[in-house]
Amino acid sequence: MKFELIEDWQAVLGKAWSMKFSILAAILGGLEVGVQFVQPAGVPNGVFAGIASAVSLAAGIARLVAQKELSGAANGNA
């Protein structure tokens, strides 16, 4: 299987909500790992993991929602 970037990958990376949510979920997942080492007072175990799960779900939903900034019209494919 050969992986190829789409033609407008830079626009997608900068504008697609699914990408923004995916990056945020990755950051929150990393924070969950870091919290285990620091154990700050008042932060219950799993809180960042729960938020990351919700953001991951939002990324999946955002992947299905049309965005005018990334539609065919913006790429000359109207």
A tleap script that builds the chain and sets N, CA, C and O, in Angstrom:
source leaprc.protein.ff14SB
mol = sequence {
  NMET LYS PHE GLU LEU ILE GLU ASP TRP GLN
  ALA VAL LEU GLY LYS ALA TRP SER MET LYS
  PHE SER ILE LEU ALA ALA ILE LEU GLY GLY
  LEU GLU VAL GLY VAL GLN PHE VAL GLN PRO
  ALA GLY VAL PRO ASN GLY VAL PHE ALA GLY
  ILE ALA SER ALA VAL SER LEU ALA ALA GLY
  ILE ALA ARG LEU VAL ALA GLN LYS GLU LEU
  SER GLY ALA ALA ASN GLY ASN CALA
}
set mol.1.N position { 0.849 -1.170 0.000 }
set mol.1.CA position { 0.000 0.000 0.000 }
set mol.1.C position { 0.895 1.233 0.000 }
set mol.1.O position { 1.809 1.343 0.817 }
set mol.2.N position { 0.633 2.146 -0.906 }
set mol.2.CA position { 1.409 3.374 -1.015 }
set mol.2.C position { 0.591 4.544 -0.467 }
set mol.2.O position { -0.562 4.745 -0.847 }
set mol.3.N position { 1.198 5.297 0.416 }
set mol.3.CA position { 0.535 6.464 0.983 }
set mol.3.C position { 0.972 7.702 0.219 }
set mol.3.O position { 2.164 7.916 -0.003 }
set mol.4.N position { 0.013 8.507 -0.179 }
set mol.4.CA position { 0.292 9.766 -0.858 }
set mol.4.C position { -0.500 10.875 -0.188 }
set mol.4.O position { -1.647 10.685 0.215 }
set mol.5.N position { 0.130 12.034 -0.075 }
set mol.5.CA position { -0.569 13.194 0.467 }
set mol.5.C position { -1.567 13.710 -0.562 }
set mol.5.O position { -1.335 13.628 -1.768 }
set mol.6.N position { -2.667 14.236 -0.071 }
set mol.6.CA position { -3.637 14.859 -0.974 }
set mol.6.C position { -3.043 16.166 -1.484 }
set mol.6.O position { -2.121 16.712 -0.878 }
set mol.7.N position { -3.567 16.665 -2.591 }
set mol.7.CA position { -3.007 17.863 -3.214 }
set mol.7.C position { -3.031 19.080 -2.292 }
set mol.7.O position { -2.077 19.858 -2.260 }
set mol.8.N position { -4.101 19.240 -1.557 }
set mol.8.CA position { -4.232 20.428 -0.703 }
set mol.8.C position { -4.014 20.103 0.773 }
set mol.8.O position { -4.736 20.602 1.636 }
set mol.9.N position { -3.015 19.263 1.062 }
set mol.9.CA position { -2.788 18.816 2.430 }
set mol.9.C position { -2.483 19.971 3.373 }
set mol.9.O position { -2.839 19.912 4.550 }
set mol.10.N position { -1.834 21.019 2.881 }
set mol.10.CA position { -1.508 22.160 3.743 }
set mol.10.C position { -2.766 22.906 4.167 }
set mol.10.O position { -2.871 23.354 5.309 }
set mol.11.N position { -3.720 23.039 3.249 }
set mol.11.CA position { -4.987 23.695 3.588 }
set mol.11.C position { -5.754 22.849 4.593 }
set mol.11.O position { -6.325 23.375 5.549 }
set mol.12.N position { -5.766 21.545 4.378 }
set mol.12.CA position { -6.473 20.647 5.295 }
set mol.12.C position { -5.835 20.693 6.674 }
set mol.12.O position { -6.538 20.769 7.682 }
set mol.13.N position { -4.524 20.649 6.725 }
set mol.13.CA position { -3.819 20.687 8.005 }
set mol.13.C position { -4.117 21.968 8.776 }
set mol.13.O position { -4.259 21.942 9.998 }
set mol.14.N position { -4.212 23.083 8.067 }
set mol.14.CA position { -4.429 24.363 8.727 }
set mol.14.C position { -5.874 24.707 9.019 }
set mol.14.O position { -6.148 25.489 9.930 }
set mol.15.N position { -6.814 24.135 8.258 }
set mol.15.CA position { -8.202 24.577 8.378 }
set mol.15.C position { -9.188 23.510 8.845 }
set mol.15.O position { -10.242 23.857 9.377 }
set mol.16.N position { -8.890 22.248 8.669 }
set mol.16.CA position { -9.864 21.194 8.976 }
set mol.16.C position { -10.033 21.029 10.489 }
set mol.16.O position { -9.059 20.846 11.219 }
set mol.17.N position { -11.268 21.097 10.937 }
set mol.17.CA position { -11.560 20.930 12.361 }
set mol.17.C position { -11.194 19.538 12.842 }
set mol.17.O position { -10.788 19.371 13.992 }
set mol.18.N position { -11.328 18.543 11.989 }
set mol.18.CA position { -10.976 17.182 12.394 }
set mol.18.C position { -9.488 17.104 12.742 }
set mol.18.O position { -9.116 16.403 13.683 }
set mol.19.N position { -8.641 17.803 12.007 }
set mol.19.CA position { -7.207 17.819 12.317 }
set mol.19.C position { -6.947 18.548 13.634 }
set mol.19.O position { -6.140 18.099 14.447 }
set mol.20.N position { -7.620 19.652 13.837 }
set mol.20.CA position { -7.429 20.413 15.080 }
set mol.20.C position { -7.849 19.582 16.291 }
set mol.20.O position { -7.155 19.555 17.307 }
set mol.21.N position { -8.996 18.904 16.173 }
set mol.21.CA position { -9.457 18.063 17.278 }
set mol.21.C position { -8.519 16.882 17.505 }
set mol.21.O position { -8.269 16.505 18.650 }
set mol.22.N position { -7.999 16.296 16.435 }
set mol.22.CA position { -7.085 15.165 16.574 }
set mol.22.C position { -5.795 15.572 17.273 }
set mol.22.O position { -5.287 14.842 18.124 }
set mol.23.N position { -5.270 16.732 16.916 }
set mol.23.CA position { -4.052 17.227 17.561 }
set mol.23.C position { -4.321 17.532 19.030 }
set mol.23.O position { -3.496 17.219 19.890 }
set mol.24.N position { -5.460 18.136 19.322 }
set mol.24.CA position { -5.821 18.421 20.714 }
set mol.24.C position { -5.975 17.135 21.517 }
set mol.24.O position { -5.548 17.071 22.669 }
set mol.25.N position { -6.578 16.114 20.923 }
set mol.25.CA position { -6.737 14.833 21.613 }
set mol.25.C position { -5.377 14.204 21.912 }
set mol.25.O position { -5.188 13.616 22.977 }
set mol.26.N position { -4.433 14.323 20.985 }
set mol.26.CA position { -3.093 13.795 21.206 }
set mol.26.C position { -2.395 14.531 22.350 }
set mol.26.O position { -1.718 13.913 23.172 }
set mol.27.N position { -2.562 15.839 22.397 }
set mol.27.CA position { -1.962 16.634 23.476 }
set mol.27.C position { -2.570 16.233 24.822 }
set mol.27.O position { -1.849 16.055 25.804 }
set mol.28.N position { -3.883 16.093 24.865 }
set mol.28.CA position { -4.552 15.703 26.114 }
set mol.28.C position { -4.137 14.303 26.548 }
set mol.28.O position { -3.982 14.043 27.741 }
set mol.29.N position { -3.958 13.407 25.592 }
set mol.29.CA position { -3.475 12.066 25.923 }
set mol.29.C position { -2.084 12.113 26.533 }
set mol.29.O position { -1.790 11.393 27.487 }
set mol.30.N position { -1.229 12.968 25.977 }
set mol.30.CA position { 0.102 13.141 26.550 }
set mol.30.C position { 0.058 13.745 27.941 }
set mol.30.O position { 0.843 13.368 28.811 }
set mol.31.N position { -0.856 14.682 28.155 }
set mol.31.CA position { -1.013 15.267 29.492 }
set mol.31.C position { -1.461 14.219 30.512 }
set mol.31.O position { -1.041 14.248 31.669 }
set mol.32.N position { -2.309 13.303 30.074 }
set mol.32.CA position { -2.764 12.237 30.979 }
set mol.32.C position { -1.572 11.397 31.442 }
set mol.32.O position { -1.491 11.017 32.610 }
set mol.33.N position { -0.661 11.112 30.533 }
set mol.33.CA position { 0.542 10.359 30.902 }
set mol.33.C position { 1.402 11.181 31.859 }
set mol.33.O position { 1.898 10.655 32.855 }
set mol.34.N position { 1.579 12.463 31.563 }
set mol.34.CA position { 2.388 13.323 32.413 }
set mol.34.C position { 1.818 13.525 33.802 }
set mol.34.O position { 2.566 13.622 34.774 }
set mol.35.N position { 0.504 13.588 33.902 }
set mol.35.CA position { -0.153 13.786 35.198 }
set mol.35.C position { 0.135 12.616 36.145 }
set mol.35.O position { 0.205 12.804 37.360 }
set mol.36.N position { 0.297 11.438 35.603 }
set mol.36.CA position { 0.587 10.267 36.436 }
set mol.36.C position { 1.916 10.424 37.164 }
set mol.36.O position { 2.079 9.911 38.272 }
set mol.37.N position { 2.864 11.125 36.555 }
set mol.37.CA position { 4.172 11.319 37.178 }
set mol.37.C position { 4.184 12.464 38.164 }
set mol.37.O position { 4.904 12.410 39.161 }
set mol.38.N position { 3.406 13.498 37.912 }
set mol.38.CA position { 3.413 14.693 38.741 }
set mol.38.C position { 2.407 14.601 39.876 }
set mol.38.O position { 2.683 15.069 40.980 }
set mol.39.N position { 1.241 14.003 39.626 }
set mol.39.CA position { 0.155 13.862 40.594 }
set mol.39.C position { -0.235 15.199 41.226 }
set mol.39.O position { -0.142 15.347 42.445 }
set mol.40.N position { -0.673 16.183 40.417 }
set mol.40.CA position { -1.093 17.466 41.003 }
set mol.40.C position { -2.348 17.293 41.865 }
set mol.40.O position { -3.224 16.481 41.567 }
set mol.41.N position { -2.404 18.066 42.919 }
set mol.41.CA position { -3.549 17.998 43.823 }
set mol.41.C position { -4.796 18.517 43.119 }
set mol.41.O position { -4.734 19.515 42.401 }
set mol.42.N position { -5.900 17.861 43.315 }
set mol.42.CA position { -7.166 18.319 42.775 }
set mol.42.C position { -7.485 17.833 41.373 }
set mol.42.O position { -8.568 18.118 40.861 }
set mol.43.N position { -6.570 17.102 40.734 }
set mol.43.CA position { -6.835 16.571 39.391 }
set mol.43.C position { -7.055 15.069 39.525 }
set mol.43.O position { -6.098 14.322 39.729 }
set mol.44.N position { -8.306 14.613 39.413 }
set mol.44.CA position { -8.568 13.184 39.553 }
set mol.44.C position { -7.977 12.383 38.392 }
set mol.44.O position { -7.816 12.894 37.283 }
set mol.45.N position { -7.663 11.134 38.666 }
set mol.45.CA position { -7.128 10.253 37.635 }
set mol.45.C position { -8.131 10.097 36.493 }
set mol.45.O position { -9.330 9.939 36.725 }
set mol.46.N position { -7.636 10.143 35.277 }
set mol.46.CA position { -8.467 9.900 34.111 }
set mol.46.C position { -9.174 11.106 33.543 }
set mol.46.O position { -9.871 10.985 32.536 }
set mol.47.N position { -9.021 12.268 34.154 }
set mol.47.CA position { -9.761 13.440 33.672 }
set mol.47.C position { -9.291 13.843 32.269 }
set mol.47.O position { -10.118 14.144 31.409 }
set mol.48.N position { -7.980 13.852 32.030 }
set mol.48.CA position { -7.489 14.217 30.703 }
set mol.48.C position { -7.821 13.128 29.684 }
set mol.48.O position { -8.091 13.424 28.520 }
set mol.49.N position { -7.800 11.885 30.117 }
set mol.49.CA position { -8.165 10.795 29.214 }
set mol.49.C position { -9.628 10.906 28.800 }
set mol.49.O position { -9.967 10.655 27.644 }
set mol.50.N position { -10.488 11.278 29.730 }
set mol.50.CA position { -11.900 11.463 29.417 }
set mol.50.C position { -12.127 12.611 28.446 }
set mol.50.O position { -12.924 12.504 27.513 }
set mol.51.N position { -11.416 13.711 28.677 }
set mol.51.CA position { -11.535 14.854 27.770 }
set mol.51.C position { -10.981 14.488 26.396 }
set mol.51.O position { -11.568 14.845 25.374 }
set mol.52.N position { -9.849 13.774 26.367 }
set mol.52.CA position { -9.259 13.348 25.096 }
set mol.52.C position { -10.215 12.446 24.323 }
set mol.52.O position { -10.297 12.534 23.098 }
set mol.53.N position { -10.929 11.590 25.023 }
set mol.53.CA position { -11.903 10.725 24.363 }
set mol.53.C position { -13.027 11.538 23.736 }
set mol.53.O position { -13.449 11.264 22.612 }
set mol.54.N position { -13.507 12.533 24.463 }
set mol.54.CA position { -14.571 13.389 23.935 }
set mol.54.C position { -14.089 14.182 22.725 }
set mol.54.O position { -14.824 14.336 21.750 }
set mol.55.N position { -12.854 14.686 22.782 }
set mol.55.CA position { -12.303 15.437 21.663 }
set mol.55.C position { -12.083 14.525 20.454 }
set mol.55.O position { -12.285 14.946 19.315 }
set mol.56.N position { -11.673 13.280 20.697 }
set mol.56.CA position { -11.512 12.316 19.602 }
set mol.56.C position { -12.848 12.045 18.926 }
set mol.56.O position { -12.916 11.932 17.702 }
set mol.57.N position { -13.890 11.942 19.704 }
set mol.57.CA position { -15.231 11.762 19.143 }
set mol.57.C position { -15.619 12.978 18.308 }
set mol.57.O position { -16.188 12.838 17.226 }
set mol.58.N position { -15.310 14.170 18.811 }
set mol.58.CA position { -15.597 15.390 18.057 }
set mol.58.C position { -14.807 15.423 16.745 }
set mol.58.O position { -15.313 15.911 15.735 }
set mol.59.N position { -13.578 14.910 16.750 }
set mol.59.CA position { -12.775 14.856 15.522 }
set mol.59.C position { -13.432 13.951 14.489 }
set mol.59.O position { -13.461 14.273 13.301 }
set mol.60.N position { -13.958 12.823 14.943 }
set mol.60.CA position { -14.645 11.921 14.020 }
set mol.60.C position { -15.883 12.554 13.417 }
set mol.60.O position { -16.152 12.399 12.226 }
set mol.61.N position { -16.628 13.260 14.233 }
set mol.61.CA position { -17.834 13.941 13.747 }
set mol.61.C position { -17.444 15.071 12.794 }
set mol.61.O position { -18.073 15.254 11.752 }
set mol.62.N position { -16.404 15.828 13.156 }
set mol.62.CA position { -15.965 16.943 12.316 }
set mol.62.C position { -15.487 16.453 10.956 }
set mol.62.O position { -15.564 17.186 9.969 }
set mol.63.N position { -15.001 15.238 10.898 }
set mol.63.CA position { -14.535 14.679 9.623 }
set mol.63.C position { -15.685 14.530 8.630 }
set mol.63.O position { -15.466 14.545 7.419 }
set mol.64.N position { -16.891 14.389 9.132 }
set mol.64.CA position { -18.062 14.190 8.288 }
set mol.64.C position { -18.776 15.485 7.925 }
set mol.64.O position { -19.642 15.488 7.050 }
set mol.65.N position { -18.423 16.589 8.588 }
set mol.65.CA position { -19.095 17.865 8.363 }
set mol.65.C position { -18.379 18.636 7.253 }
set mol.65.O position { -17.157 18.785 7.282 }
set mol.66.N position { -19.144 19.120 6.281 }
set mol.66.CA position { -18.558 19.895 5.182 }
set mol.66.C position { -18.081 21.245 5.694 }
set mol.66.O position { -18.768 21.901 6.477 }
set mol.67.N position { -16.910 21.648 5.250 }
set mol.67.CA position { -16.375 22.955 5.594 }
set mol.67.C position { -16.191 23.731 4.297 }
set mol.67.O position { -15.507 23.274 3.381 }
set mol.68.N position { -16.806 24.907 4.226 }
set mol.68.CA position { -16.752 25.705 2.998 }
set mol.68.C position { -15.318 26.075 2.632 }
set mol.68.O position { -14.990 26.159 1.449 }
set mol.69.N position { -14.457 26.297 3.625 }
set mol.69.CA position { -13.072 26.668 3.350 }
set mol.69.C position { -12.321 25.557 2.634 }
set mol.69.O position { -11.333 25.826 1.950 }
set mol.70.N position { -12.770 24.312 2.775 }
set mol.70.CA position { -12.061 23.173 2.210 }
set mol.70.C position { -12.855 22.471 1.116 }
set mol.70.O position { -12.489 21.375 0.691 }
set mol.71.N position { -13.925 23.083 0.664 }
set mol.71.CA position { -14.760 22.425 -0.358 }
set mol.71.C position { -14.092 22.511 -1.716 }
set mol.71.O position { -13.078 23.191 -1.875 }
set mol.72.N position { -14.656 21.828 -2.687 }
set mol.72.CA position { -14.117 21.828 -4.032 }
set mol.72.C position { -14.043 23.216 -4.632 }
set mol.72.O position { -13.156 23.481 -5.443 }
set mol.73.N position { -14.939 24.105 -4.265 }
set mol.73.CA position { -14.941 25.453 -4.821 }
set mol.73.C position { -13.660 26.200 -4.464 }
set mol.73.O position { -13.149 26.982 -5.267 }
set mol.74.N position { -13.151 25.964 -3.281 }
set mol.74.CA position { -11.930 26.641 -2.850 }
set mol.74.C position { -10.709 26.135 -3.619 }
set mol.74.O position { -9.698 26.831 -3.709 }
set mol.75.N position { -10.805 24.936 -4.167 }
set mol.75.CA position { -9.685 24.331 -4.888 }
set mol.75.C position { -9.851 24.412 -6.400 }
set mol.75.O position { -9.087 23.795 -7.142 }
set mol.76.N position { -10.839 25.165 -6.859 }
set mol.76.CA position { -11.071 25.275 -8.278 }
set mol.76.C position { -11.828 24.088 -8.862 }
set mol.76.O position { -11.829 23.885 -10.076 }
set mol.77.N position { -12.470 23.306 -8.003 }
set mol.77.CA position { -13.196 22.112 -8.451 }
set mol.77.C position { -14.702 22.304 -8.391 }
set mol.77.O position { -15.432 21.328 -8.221 }
set mol.78.N position { -15.182 23.515 -8.523 }
set mol.78.CA position { -16.614 23.794 -8.365 }
set mol.78.C position { -17.441 23.128 -9.415 }
set mol.78.O position { -18.664 23.267 -9.418 }
savepdb mol mol.pdb
quit
